Amino acid sequence: MNEAKTSAPIESQLREEICAFGRSLFERGLSAGSSGNISVRTQDGYLITPTNSSLGRLDSARLSKLDRDGRPISGDQPSKEAVLHLAVYAKRPSAGAIVHLHATYSAAVSCMDGLDCANCIPPLTPYFVMKIGRLPLAPYFRPGDPALAKAIEGLATGHNSVLLANHGPVVSGATLESAVYAIEELEETAKLFLLLRGSRVRPLTCDQIEDVSRAFNLPDAVKPTHSDG
């Protein structure tokens, strides 16, 4: 009985956070129409935004609730990208939340040919190194395709962020706040990347990346690589 009383306010707070962050992303043009989805891990499962819903007009009581096996148990029908979120959670036990957007600049990068699939945006700023690290590119699959979840599983273990080809970014974080901040940094760096196309660019050097990594205790798995050649 005491456990139920303790968990209820926590889930209620998470529901309100999803709605608040969703509205913020929508109002700043990072999630147009009914695109994008947000999820958080709860004590007994997951909350995820419903299918065909606008992040700017979410109802906390109608968010989809999934059990620990990913089965819907309450709320509206979950996003068709739920399989994608579940695949990331399965490979990243430390992930408490996931944000997936079709934000303009990062989606534009995802459509470009000739990207380095292991690290498709260079380390242009220390903030990108700190919040994203390496950004791998997952191959294209239609939204909701279970094959996309399989592709993500192979990348999520060593990366908190993945760019889906011809689609957009998926970013996980320990909290919803950290996942939102990271995907915002990714979008801003994608904007820089596109603005600098055709110009001589000076990414961070290996020594500069290592200095940032040591200063902020970044895990080896997310450190970007950089070649001066």
Disulfide bonds with the S-S distance in Angstrom:
none
